[in-house]
Every structure is written in structure tokens, then in C-alpha cells.
Amino acid sequence: MIEILTPAQLDRARATGALVGSILQSLRERVSVGTNLLDIDRWAQAMIVDAGAESCYVDYAPSFGRGPFGHYICTAVNDAVLHGLPHDYALRDGDLLTLDLAVSLQGIAADAAISFVVGEAQASDLALIDSTERALAAGIAAARPGGRIGDISRAIGTVLKADGYPVNLEFGGHGIGSTMHQDPHVANDGRPGRGYILRPGLLLALEPWVMADTDRLVTDADGWTLRSATGARTAHTEHTVAITESGAEILTLPPVA
């Protein structure tokens, strides 16, 4: 299903996006060396509930996971990159952490992810994160009405490949709206001028992610957490954007201080 939001729905999407951006920013400020992943999950749960929102993850049970997910946020550490299942692990100095959060508020979902280093950072980890952030910015710049999904994919992939990272095409961005995952799929590389034509009212979750030296994933015994096949470090950045008459509007930005 490809869903085009009405102006009223788009206003609700802005509220949901603002909530997601705010929660992720609050979590980033609160996380430090020694923080347990299960505490992050509990903090996310409290903020979602206090806002009168609903988690998109707790009951999530797609074909590729061992569902239901049963937690409120994805917490991926170091060589884990996607669908990181929170577990009893205290973060260590230098860990590369990705937080991926999707919630629904007033019937509209928003989805975003941030990667950052806890404690002292290695230059190679910062380069990974920076590459995904610049790729996301390029994808957003390419998300214009009348363009195509392939334009976004190509813009993202051009940045990641120029930085020397292999690109996995199994998982990528997606449509979003009244449900978290919708068509169209937005691969992190592709051919321009191909795919669905972008229309005002379309919501997309764009999410460049990379593994330092491989495009192959392996699944943890938990049935959810996806890791790099080589044990290489990873990063993942995501925003939900709305296609408007003038371009892409980022809905999941953190609050301005």
C-alpha cells in the first residue's frame, strides 16, 4: 500500500515526528558509559506512554523477525546495525550505539534513528556515522515532487560508495503513514528516474546504514538483531520526511535548544 496523506494527516505526522525526534534527543543526552540497554528501553517506554503515543515495535512481528519484538526501541551496538533487540548489556567506553525508534500518535507513525559513540570515539566510527548522515542529507535533497524513488536511492548510494562502504540492498527506507512499514521500498542505492513518482502528501522513512567492510548480514540467536558478517562496525541514520510542493520536509528533527 502507498498512502498519500491529507493536510490534516500531515499535521498529525508533524506532531508524531516531533515526538520521535524529542525522545531520541533525550535518550542521547541521558546515555553514558555504564547505561544498560534495558534501561534505555524502559526510558523510551515511559516517554512514549507519557505522550499518549503507541509503540510501533512492541507487537511488531514481520516475517524476517522472531516476533513479536516485545520492546519499545531498537538498540544496536558496534557490529549490530538493524533491529537490535534490547538486552542486559551495560555500554562500555567507545561503544558505537544506534537507537531506532518508531511511534504512532493520533493514528500516524514516524520513524527515525541516530548513531553515536558512547564515551571516547574512534575516528573510523565517526567517519561511518558521518557518511550515513551525509547520505541521508543527499537523499532528502533528492526527494522532490515529480522525482522518483530511484533518484533518492541513487543519491544515498553515491555518497556511501564514494566513502568506500559496501551497500546492502536487503533493508532500506520505506513508506510510512497510518502504519510503520508501507510501500514504496527505498533502497540505499539504485538507478535515477526509476520507481514510484514522488507526490505531495507521501511520507518516507529514509535510512542509510552501512557496515565498514561488508554488505553481508547475519542474524543473532535472538532472531532479530542483524550484525555485520565480518564483525565490522556499523552506523545507521534515519529521518521521516514528507514530500511537499517545495521539496522534502524533515519531520523527526530534534528540538531546537
C-alpha contacts under 8 A as a table, 3 or more apart, distances in Angstrom:
res1	aa1	res2	aa2	distance
1	M	182	Q	5.86
1	M	183	D	5.48
1	M	184	P	7.86
2	I	175	G	6.90
2	I	182	Q	6.33
2	I	183	D	5.15
2	I	184	P	6.42
3	E	175	G	7.76
3	E	176	I	7.72
3	E	177	G	6.74
3	E	182	Q	7.85
3	E	202	L	6.57
3	E	203	L	7.88
4	I	199	R	7.75
4	I	200	P	7.53
4	I	201	G	4.86
4	I	202	L	4.84
4	I	203	L	7.42
5	L	8	A	7.84
5	L	9	Q	5.53
5	L	10	L	5.93
5	L	177	G	7.37
5	L	201	G	4.63
5	L	202	L	6.26
5	L	203	L	7.57
6	T	9	Q	5.10
6	T	10	L	6.13
6	T	201	G	6.42
7	P	10	L	4.99
7	P	11	D	6.35
7	P	201	G	7.49
8	A	11	D	5.20
8	A	12	R	6.60
9	Q	12	R	5.04
9	Q	13	A	6.16
9	Q	108	I	7.27
10	L	13	A	4.79
10	L	14	R	6.27
10	L	201	G	7.06
10	L	242	A	7.87
11	D	14	R	5.16
11	D	15	A	6.66
12	R	15	A	5.13
12	R	16	T	6.35
12	R	105	L	7.46
12	R	106	Q	6.68
12	R	108	I	6.50
13	A	16	T	5.02
13	A	17	G	5.99
13	A	105	L	7.95
13	A	108	I	5.65
13	A	109	A	6.80
13	A	110	A	6.93
13	A	177	G	7.69
13	A	251	L	7.39
14	R	17	G	5.08
14	R	18	A	6.08
14	R	251	L	5.50
14	R	252	T	7.91
15	A	18	A	5.16
15	A	19	L	6.32
15	A	105	L	7.59
16	T	19	L	5.12
16	T	20	V	6.34
16	T	103	V	7.25
16	T	104	S	6.55
16	T	105	L	5.45
16	T	108	I	6.84
16	T	109	A	6.41
16	T	110	A	5.87
16	T	251	L	8.00
16	T	252	T	7.99
17	G	20	V	5.12
17	G	21	G	6.17
17	G	109	A	7.80
17	G	110	A	5.27
17	G	111	D	7.42
17	G	240	T	7.08
17	G	251	L	4.69
17	G	252	T	4.25
17	G	253	L	7.44
18	A	21	G	5.15
18	A	22	S	6.05
18	A	251	L	6.32
18	A	252	T	5.37
18	A	253	L	6.65
18	A	254	P	7.06
18	A	255	P	7.33
19	L	22	S	5.07
19	L	23	I	6.13
19	L	51	A	7.98
19	L	252	T	7.58
20	V	23	I	5.24
20	V	24	L	6.22
20	V	101	L	6.84
20	V	102	A	6.96
20	V	103	V	6.90
20	V	110	A	6.83
20	V	111	D	6.98
20	V	112	A	6.91
20	V	252	T	5.98
21	G	24	L	5.33
21	G	25	Q	6.17
21	G	112	A	7.32
21	G	252	T	4.61
21	G	253	L	5.08
21	G	254	P	4.30
21	G	255	P	6.86
22	S	25	Q	5.15
22	S	26	S	6.13
22	S	253	L	7.80
22	S	254	P	5.23
22	S	255	P	5.87
23	I	26	S	5.08
23	I	27	L	6.13
23	I	44	A	7.00
23	I	47	M	6.88
24	L	27	L	5.10
24	L	28	R	6.10
24	L	99	L	7.35
24	L	101	L	7.45
24	L	113	A	7.79
24	L	114	I	7.53
24	L	254	P	7.47
25	Q	28	R	5.10
25	Q	29	E	6.29
25	Q	254	P	5.85
25	Q	255	P	7.76
26	S	29	E	5.23
26	S	30	R	6.25
27	L	30	R	5.02
27	L	31	V	6.01
27	L	40	I	7.09
27	L	43	W	7.59
27	L	44	A	7.55
28	R	31	V	5.44
31	V	35	T	5.95
31	V	40	I	7.61
31	V	118	V	7.52
32	S	35	T	5.60
32	S	91	L	7.37
32	S	118	V	5.94
32	S	119	G	6.93
33	V	90	A	7.54
33	V	91	L	5.32
33	V	92	R	5.24
33	V	93	D	5.59
33	V	118	V	6.11
33	V	119	G	6.24
34	G	90	A	4.93
34	G	91	L	4.94
34	G	92	R	6.12
35	T	39	D	6.96
35	T	40	I	7.59
35	T	90	A	5.25
35	T	91	L	5.45
36	N	39	D	5.21
36	N	40	I	6.68
36	N	88	D	6.40
36	N	89	Y	5.31
36	N	90	A	4.14
36	N	91	L	6.15
37	L	40	I	5.10
37	L	41	D	6.44
37	L	75	T	6.74
37	L	86	P	5.43
37	L	87	H	5.89
37	L	88	D	6.25
37	L	89	Y	5.71
37	L	90	A	6.50
37	L	91	L	7.40
38	L	41	D	4.99
38	L	42	R	6.27
38	L	86	P	5.64
38	L	87	H	5.67
38	L	88	D	5.99
38	L	89	Y	7.56
39	D	42	R	4.99
39	D	43	W	6.12
40	I	43	W	5.10
40	I	44	A	6.16
40	I	73	I	7.98
41	D	44	A	5.13
41	D	45	Q	6.17
41	D	71	H	6.68
41	D	72	Y	5.77
41	D	73	I	5.81
41	D	86	P	6.74
42	R	45	Q	5.00
42	R	46	A	6.24
42	R	72	Y	7.76
43	W	46	A	5.21
43	W	47	M	6.36
44	A	47	M	5.27
44	A	48	I	6.14
44	A	72	Y	6.33
44	A	73	I	6.76
45	Q	48	I	5.20
45	Q	49	V	6.11
45	Q	55	S	7.88
45	Q	72	Y	5.76
46	A	49	V	5.25
46	A	50	D	5.96
47	M	50	D	5.08
47	M	51	A	6.18
48	I	51	A	5.29
48	I	52	G	6.55
48	I	53	A	5.32
48	I	54	E	6.43
48	I	55	S	6.97
48	I	103	V	7.52
49	V	52	G	5.17
49	V	53	A	5.82
49	V	54	E	6.95
50	D	53	A	7.60
52	G	105	L	7.25
53	A	103	V	6.64
53	A	104	S	5.75
53	A	105	L	4.73
53	A	106	Q	7.46
54	E	103	V	5.60
54	E	104	S	5.15
54	E	105	L	6.47
55	S	58	V	6.08
55	S	72	Y	5.93
55	S	102	A	6.59
55	S	103	V	4.65
55	S	104	S	6.37
56	C	59	D	7.17
56	C	60	Y	6.60
56	C	72	Y	7.64
56	C	102	A	5.52
56	C	103	V	5.06
56	C	104	S	6.44
56	C	109	A	7.72
56	C	180	M	6.65
57	Y	60	Y	4.82
57	Y	69	F	6.03
57	Y	70	G	6.86
57	Y	71	H	6.25
57	Y	72	Y	5.66
57	Y	73	I	6.98
57	Y	102	A	7.06
57	Y	103	V	7.89
58	V	68	P	6.58
58	V	69	F	5.40
58	V	70	G	4.21
58	V	71	H	4.87
58	V	72	Y	5.73
59	D	67	G	7.54
59	D	68	P	4.97
59	D	69	F	6.09
59	D	70	G	6.11
60	Y	67	G	6.45
60	Y	68	P	5.12
60	Y	69	F	5.49
60	Y	70	G	7.61
61	A	65	G	6.38
61	A	66	R	6.89
61	A	67	G	4.19
61	A	68	P	4.47
61	A	69	F	6.36
62	P	65	G	5.65
62	P	66	R	7.86
62	P	67	G	6.87
63	S	66	R	7.76
64	F	224	W	7.87
65	G	68	P	7.91
65	G	69	F	7.73
65	G	223	G	5.70
65	G	224	W	5.14
66	R	69	F	7.20
66	R	222	D	7.46
66	R	223	G	4.86
66	R	224	W	6.14
67	G	70	G	7.51
69	F	85	L	7.53
69	F	224	W	7.75
71	H	74	C	7.68
71	H	85	L	7.42
71	H	86	P	7.09
72	Y	101	L	7.47
73	I	85	L	7.97
73	I	86	P	7.51
73	I	99	L	6.86
73	I	100	D	5.98
73	I	101	L	5.15
73	I	102	A	7.51
74	C	82	L	7.58
74	C	83	H	5.45
74	C	84	G	4.77
74	C	85	L	5.73
74	C	86	P	6.49
74	C	98	T	7.68
74	C	99	L	5.66
74	C	100	D	4.97
74	C	101	L	6.52
75	T	83	H	7.36
75	T	84	G	4.67
75	T	85	L	6.10
75	T	86	P	5.56
75	T	97	L	6.90
75	T	98	T	5.78
75	T	99	L	5.05
75	T	100	D	6.80
76	A	79	D	7.83
76	A	80	A	4.93
76	A	81	V	5.44
76	A	82	L	6.43
76	A	83	H	7.06
76	A	84	G	4.32
76	A	85	L	7.35
76	A	86	P	7.99
76	A	97	L	5.74
76	A	98	T	5.02
76	A	99	L	6.70
76	A	225	T	7.48
77	V	80	A	5.20
77	V	81	V	7.16
77	V	84	G	7.65
77	V	95	D	6.57
77	V	96	L	5.60
77	V	97	L	4.65
77	V	98	T	6.43
78	N	81	V	7.52
78	N	95	D	6.02
78	N	96	L	4.83
78	N	97	L	6.39
78	N	232	A	7.69
78	N	233	R	5.05
78	N	234	T	6.10
79	D	211	M	7.71
79	D	227	R	5.36
79	D	228	S	5.59
79	D	231	G	5.32
79	D	232	A	5.34
79	D	233	R	4.41
79	D	234	T	5.49
80	A	84	G	6.61
80	A	225	T	6.63
80	A	226	L	5.68
80	A	227	R	4.07
80	A	228	S	6.50
80	A	233	R	7.52
80	A	234	T	6.65
81	V	84	G	6.92
81	V	98	T	7.11
81	V	209	W	7.49
81	V	210	V	7.87
81	V	211	M	7.73
81	V	225	T	7.65
81	V	226	L	5.98
81	V	227	R	5.71
81	V	228	S	7.35
81	V	234	T	5.63
81	V	235	A	6.28
81	V	236	H	6.66
82	L	225	T	6.18
82	L	226	L	5.21
82	L	227	R	7.26
82	L	236	H	7.89
83	H	100	D	7.92
83	H	224	W	5.76
83	H	225	T	4.97
83	H	226	L	6.30
84	G	224	W	6.62
84	G	225	T	4.36
84	G	226	L	6.82
85	L	222	D	7.55
85	L	224	W	6.34
85	L	225	T	5.76
91	L	95	D	6.51
91	L	118	V	7.43
92	R	95	D	5.62
92	R	118	V	7.20
92	R	119	G	7.73
93	D	118	V	5.88
93	D	119	G	4.77
93	D	120	E	6.17
94	G	117	V	5.98
94	G	118	V	5.43
94	G	119	G	5.27
94	G	120	E	5.07
94	G	121	A	5.39
94	G	122	Q	7.21
95	D	117	V	5.68
95	D	118	V	5.40
95	D	119	G	7.43
95	D	121	A	7.98
96	L	115	S	6.96
96	L	116	F	5.79
96	L	117	V	4.43
96	L	118	V	6.37
96	L	125	D	7.13
96	L	233	R	7.71
96	L	234	T	7.78
96	L	235	A	7.76
97	L	115	S	5.55
97	L	116	F	5.55
97	L	117	V	6.02
97	L	118	V	7.03
98	T	113	A	6.82
98	T	114	I	5.58
98	T	115	S	4.19
98	T	116	F	6.58
98	T	235	A	6.79
98	T	236	H	6.51
99	L	113	A	5.45
99	L	114	I	5.51
99	L	115	S	6.49
100	D	111	D	7.46
100	D	112	A	5.84
100	D	113	A	4.10
100	D	114	I	6.65
101	L	111	D	5.71
101	L	112	A	5.63
101	L	113	A	6.22
102	A	109	A	6.80
102	A	110	A	5.55
102	A	111	D	4.16
102	A	112	A	6.55
102	A	180	M	7.26
103	V	109	A	5.48
103	V	110	A	5.87
103	V	111	D	6.82
104	S	107	G	5.91
104	S	108	I	5.19
104	S	109	A	4.02
104	S	110	A	6.55
104	S	178	S	7.96
105	L	108	I	5.51
105	L	109	A	6.42
107	G	178	S	5.67
108	I	177	G	5.32
108	I	178	S	4.63
108	I	179	T	6.99
109	A	176	I	6.65
109	A	177	G	5.42
109	A	178	S	5.99
109	A	179	T	6.12
109	A	180	M	5.70
110	A	176	I	7.03
110	A	177	G	7.35
110	A	180	M	7.09
110	A	205	A	7.65
110	A	240	T	5.98
110	A	251	L	7.94
110	A	252	T	7.36
111	D	180	M	7.46
111	D	205	A	6.27
111	D	238	E	7.38
111	D	239	H	6.52
111	D	240	T	5.71
111	D	252	T	7.51
112	A	205	A	7.30
112	A	207	E	7.91
112	A	237	T	7.33
112	A	238	E	4.61
112	A	239	H	4.65
112	A	240	T	6.23
112	A	252	T	6.49
113	A	207	E	7.71
113	A	236	H	6.61
113	A	237	T	5.02
113	A	238	E	4.58
113	A	239	H	6.84
114	I	236	H	6.44
114	I	237	T	4.97
114	I	238	E	6.68
115	S	129	I	6.34
115	S	235	A	5.84
115	S	236	H	5.85
115	S	237	T	6.29
116	F	126	L	7.92
116	F	129	I	7.19
117	V	120	E	7.08
117	V	121	A	5.68
117	V	125	D	7.58
117	V	126	L	7.79
118	V	121	A	7.29
121	A	125	D	6.78
121	A	126	L	6.95
122	Q	125	D	5.34
122	Q	126	L	6.54
123	A	126	L	5.13
123	A	127	A	6.20
124	S	127	A	5.03
124	S	128	L	6.36
125	D	128	L	5.11
125	D	129	I	6.38
125	D	233	R	7.26
125	D	234	T	7.86
125	D	235	A	7.98
126	L	129	I	5.16
126	L	130	D	6.00
127	A	130	D	5.02
127	A	131	S	6.07
128	L	131	S	5.24
128	L	132	T	6.58
128	L	210	V	7.32
128	L	212	A	7.15
128	L	234	T	6.89
128	L	235	A	5.91
129	I	132	T	5.35
129	I	133	E	6.29
129	I	235	A	5.40
129	I	236	H	7.06
129	I	237	T	7.57
130	D	133	E	5.05
130	D	134	R	6.11
131	S	134	R	5.24
131	S	135	A	6.01
131	S	159	V	7.02
131	S	160	L	6.21
131	S	163	D	6.93
132	T	135	A	4.98
132	T	136	L	6.04
132	T	160	L	7.07
132	T	208	P	5.38
132	T	209	W	5.98
132	T	210	V	7.18
132	T	235	A	6.91
132	T	236	H	6.26
132	T	237	T	5.76
133	E	136	L	5.10
133	E	137	A	6.27
133	E	208	P	7.74
133	E	237	T	6.02
134	R	137	A	4.99
134	R	138	A	6.20
134	R	159	V	7.09
135	A	138	A	5.05
135	A	139	G	6.16
135	A	155	A	7.08
135	A	156	I	4.59
135	A	157	G	7.22
135	A	158	T	7.81
135	A	159	V	5.27
135	A	160	L	6.36
135	A	208	P	6.43
136	L	139	G	5.00
136	L	140	I	6.13
136	L	156	I	6.29
136	L	206	L	6.88
136	L	207	E	6.74
136	L	208	P	6.02
136	L	237	T	7.09
136	L	238	E	7.07
136	L	239	H	7.90
137	A	140	I	5.12
137	A	141	A	6.19
138	A	141	A	5.09
138	A	142	A	6.34
138	A	152	I	7.72
138	A	155	A	5.53
138	A	156	I	5.95
138	A	159	V	7.66
139	G	142	A	5.14
139	G	143	A	6.40
139	G	151	D	7.91
139	G	152	I	4.68
139	G	153	S	6.81
139	G	154	R	7.95
139	G	155	A	5.27
139	G	156	I	5.12
139	G	206	L	7.43
140	I	143	A	5.12
140	I	152	I	7.16
140	I	206	L	7.81
140	I	241	V	7.62
140	I	248	A	6.18
141	A	144	R	7.32
141	A	247	G	7.68
141	A	248	A	7.15
142	A	147	G	7.66
142	A	151	D	6.11
142	A	152	I	5.23
142	A	155	A	6.71
143	A	147	G	6.80
143	A	148	R	7.76
143	A	149	I	7.80
143	A	151	D	7.50
143	A	152	I	5.98
143	A	198	L	7.34
143	A	243	I	6.86
143	A	247	G	6.32
143	A	248	A	5.67
144	R	147	G	5.47
144	R	198	L	6.71
144	R	243	I	6.65
144	R	244	T	7.65
144	R	245	E	7.87
144	R	246	S	7.27
144	R	247	G	4.56
144	R	248	A	6.27
145	P	197	I	7.67
145	P	198	L	5.01
145	P	199	R	5.19
145	P	200	P	6.22
145	P	243	I	6.47
145	P	244	T	6.77
145	P	245	E	6.21
145	P	246	S	7.49
145	P	247	G	6.29
146	G	197	I	5.82
146	G	198	L	5.33
146	G	199	R	6.45
147	G	151	D	6.70
147	G	193	G	7.22
147	G	197	I	5.70
147	G	198	L	5.43
148	R	151	D	5.39
148	R	152	I	7.17
148	R	192	P	7.20
148	R	193	G	5.72
148	R	194	R	5.95
148	R	195	G	5.63
148	R	196	Y	5.44
148	R	197	I	4.47
148	R	198	L	5.47
149	I	152	I	5.36
149	I	153	S	6.42
149	I	184	P	7.89
149	I	186	V	6.38
149	I	192	P	7.73
149	I	193	G	7.75
149	I	194	R	6.59
149	I	195	G	5.21
149	I	196	Y	5.56
149	I	197	I	6.68
149	I	198	L	6.89
150	G	153	S	4.93
150	G	154	R	5.96
150	G	186	V	7.68
150	G	189	D	7.86
150	G	190	G	5.43
150	G	191	R	5.10
150	G	192	P	4.49
150	G	193	G	5.78
150	G	194	R	4.84
150	G	195	G	5.64
150	G	196	Y	7.97
151	D	154	R	5.24
151	D	155	A	6.22
151	D	190	G	7.55
151	D	191	R	6.76
151	D	192	P	4.20
151	D	193	G	5.99
151	D	194	R	7.29
152	I	155	A	5.18
152	I	156	I	6.29
152	I	186	V	7.54
152	I	192	P	7.63
153	S	156	I	5.26
153	S	157	G	6.08
153	S	186	V	6.23
153	S	187	A	5.50
153	S	188	N	4.98
153	S	189	D	4.44
153	S	190	G	4.91
153	S	191	R	7.14
153	S	192	P	7.54
154	R	157	G	5.12
154	R	158	T	5.92
154	R	188	N	7.29
154	R	189	D	4.93
154	R	190	G	4.73
154	R	191	R	5.67
154	R	192	P	5.89
155	A	158	T	5.31
155	A	159	V	6.75
155	A	189	D	7.45
156	I	159	V	5.61
156	I	160	L	6.53
156	I	188	N	5.68
156	I	189	D	6.16
156	I	208	P	6.81
157	G	160	L	5.13
157	G	161	K	5.90
157	G	167	V	7.12
157	G	188	N	5.37
157	G	189	D	4.11
157	G	190	G	7.08
158	T	161	K	5.43
158	T	162	A	5.98
158	T	189	D	7.31
159	V	162	A	5.19
159	V	163	D	6.34
160	L	163	D	5.27
160	L	164	G	6.65
160	L	165	Y	5.63
160	L	166	P	7.49
160	L	167	V	7.18
160	L	210	V	7.69
161	K	164	G	4.98
161	K	165	Y	5.24
161	K	166	P	6.40
161	K	167	V	7.14
162	A	165	Y	7.51
165	Y	210	V	6.65
165	Y	211	M	6.93
165	Y	212	A	5.93
165	Y	213	D	6.42
165	Y	214	T	7.59
166	P	210	V	7.11
166	P	211	M	7.14
166	P	212	A	7.51
166	P	213	D	6.59
166	P	214	T	5.70
166	P	215	D	5.27
167	V	188	N	6.89
167	V	189	D	7.12
167	V	210	V	6.50
167	V	214	T	7.95
167	V	215	D	5.57
168	N	171	F	7.03
168	N	188	N	7.33
168	N	210	V	7.56
168	N	215	D	4.79
168	N	216	R	7.02
169	L	172	G	6.70
169	L	187	A	5.65
169	L	188	N	6.27
169	L	189	D	7.11
170	E	187	A	7.71
171	F	187	A	6.95
172	G	185	H	6.92
172	G	186	V	5.64
172	G	187	A	4.84
172	G	188	N	5.80
172	G	206	L	7.28
172	G	207	E	5.99
172	G	208	P	6.90
172	G	209	W	7.91
173	G	185	H	5.95
173	G	186	V	4.47
173	G	187	A	6.22
173	G	188	N	7.44
173	G	204	L	7.13
173	G	205	A	5.29
173	G	206	L	4.43
173	G	207	E	5.12
173	G	208	P	7.64
174	H	181	H	6.21
174	H	182	Q	6.04
174	H	183	D	6.00
174	H	184	P	5.60
174	H	185	H	4.56
174	H	186	V	5.36
174	H	204	L	5.68
174	H	205	A	5.33
174	H	206	L	6.70
175	G	180	M	7.78
175	G	181	H	6.08
175	G	182	Q	4.54
175	G	183	D	4.97
175	G	184	P	5.28
175	G	185	H	6.72
175	G	186	V	7.98
175	G	202	L	7.56
175	G	203	L	5.83
175	G	204	L	4.47
175	G	205	A	6.12
176	I	179	T	6.04
176	I	180	M	5.10
176	I	181	H	5.46
176	I	182	Q	5.40
176	I	183	D	7.77
176	I	203	L	5.49
176	I	204	L	5.64
176	I	205	A	6.46
177	G	180	M	6.38
177	G	182	Q	7.66
177	G	203	L	6.31
179	T	182	Q	6.88
182	Q	185	H	7.61
184	P	196	Y	7.16
186	V	206	L	7.11
187	A	190	G	6.63
188	N	207	E	7.67
188	N	208	P	5.98
188	N	209	W	7.92
191	R	194	R	6.12
198	L	202	L	7.04
198	L	243	I	7.10
199	R	202	L	5.83
199	R	243	I	6.38
199	R	244	T	7.49
200	P	242	A	7.50
200	P	243	I	4.78
200	P	244	T	4.45
200	P	245	E	5.81
201	G	242	A	6.40
201	G	243	I	5.72
201	G	244	T	6.34
202	L	242	A	5.84
202	L	243	I	5.36
202	L	244	T	8.00
203	L	240	T	6.91
203	L	241	V	5.75
203	L	242	A	4.53
203	L	243	I	6.35
204	L	240	T	5.61
204	L	241	V	5.41
204	L	242	A	6.43
204	L	243	I	7.90
205	A	238	E	6.76
205	A	239	H	5.69
205	A	240	T	4.19
205	A	241	V	6.30
206	L	238	E	5.52
206	L	239	H	5.70
206	L	240	T	6.33
206	L	241	V	7.53
207	E	236	H	6.79
207	E	237	T	5.55
207	E	238	E	4.13
207	E	239	H	6.72
208	P	236	H	5.96
208	P	237	T	5.83
208	P	238	E	6.69
209	W	234	T	7.39
209	W	235	A	5.58
209	W	236	H	4.10
209	W	237	T	6.41
210	V	215	D	7.71
210	V	234	T	5.61
210	V	235	A	5.64
210	V	236	H	6.63
211	M	214	T	5.81
211	M	215	D	6.57
211	M	228	S	6.17
211	M	232	A	6.24
211	M	233	R	5.93
211	M	234	T	4.38
211	M	235	A	6.82
212	A	232	A	5.63
212	A	233	R	5.76
212	A	234	T	6.12
213	D	230	T	7.62
213	D	232	A	6.40
214	T	228	S	6.88
214	T	229	A	7.12
214	T	230	T	6.93
214	T	232	A	7.66
215	D	228	S	7.48
216	R	228	S	6.12
216	R	229	A	5.40
217	L	226	L	6.11
217	L	227	R	5.47
217	L	228	S	4.86
217	L	229	A	5.06
218	V	226	L	5.63
218	V	227	R	5.29
218	V	228	S	6.24
218	V	229	A	5.37
219	T	222	D	7.85
219	T	223	G	6.27
219	T	224	W	6.49
219	T	225	T	5.77
219	T	226	L	4.69
219	T	227	R	6.30
220	D	223	G	5.70
220	D	224	W	6.46
220	D	225	T	5.34
220	D	226	L	6.36
220	D	227	R	7.31
221	A	224	W	7.77
222	D	225	T	6.69
227	R	231	G	7.16
228	S	231	G	5.30
228	S	232	A	5.82
228	S	233	R	7.39
228	S	234	T	7.40
229	A	232	A	7.56
239	H	250	I	6.74
239	H	251	L	7.21
239	H	252	T	5.70
239	H	253	L	7.51
240	T	250	I	6.19
240	T	251	L	5.66
240	T	252	T	5.83
241	V	248	A	5.92
241	V	249	E	5.28
241	V	250	I	4.42
241	V	251	L	5.47
241	V	252	T	7.58
242	A	248	A	5.49
242	A	249	E	5.07
242	A	250	I	6.58
242	A	251	L	7.06
243	I	246	S	8.00
243	I	247	G	5.81
243	I	248	A	4.68
243	I	249	E	6.45
244	T	247	G	5.17
244	T	248	A	5.90
244	T	249	E	6.85
250	I	253	L	6.46
